[in-house]
Amino acid sequence: QVQLVESGGGLVQAGGSLRLSCAASGRTFSNGDMSWYRQAPGKDREFVAISTWDRDSTYYADSVKGRFTISRDKAKNTVYLQMNSLKPEDTAIYYCNGGGKYWGQGTQVTVSS
């Protein structure tokens, strides 16, 4: 059974930083894309960042470009999201996605002004 478990969320003041982790088990994602999405209250889930397996490329939503960094440790089957210069509008539940198919349960990020 494939499981993705996010951690690292919490409450932080605007301008602060958080580092999210997503540990995968049940299958390896060393040859699969891993990505982060988020969903704010009353809004649809939106793409945040992706790390592709083929060229180890990374792509970001315009709203987080320059502030967030996605990285992965293939040996640990884990993907990270380093979030700097956080804004209140970054408040959301952050979800990890593996291979475009598997989802974690989400971790809450709250940024106070």
DAWOFEN-V730056 format. One record per backbone hydrogen bond with DSSP energy under -1.0 kcal/mol. CO is the residue of the C=O (numbers start at 1). NH is the residue of the N-H. If there is no record, write none. Layout:
# DAWOFEN-V730056
[[CO & NH] [CO & NH]]
This chain:
# DAWOFEN-V730056
[[3 & 25] [5 & 23] [7 & 21] [10 & 110] [12 & 112] [13 & 16] [16 & 86] [18 & 83] [20 & 81] [21 & 7] [22 & 79] [23 & 5] [25 & 3] [29 & 32] [33 & 99] [34 & 51] [35 & 97] [36 & 48] [36 & 49] [37 & 95] [38 & 46] [39 & 93] [40 & 43] [46 & 38] [48 & 61] [49 & 36] [50 & 59] [51 & 34] [57 & 52] [59 & 50] [61 & 64] [61 & 65] [64 & 67] [64 & 68] [67 & 84] [69 & 82] [71 & 80] [73 & 78] [77 & 24] [78 & 73] [79 & 22] [80 & 71] [81 & 20] [82 & 69] [83 & 18] [86 & 15] [87 & 90] [88 & 91] [92 & 109] [93 & 39] [94 & 107] [95 & 37] [96 & 104] [97 & 35] [98 & 101] [98 & 102] [102 & 98] [107 & 94] [109 & 92] [110 & 12] [112 & 14]]
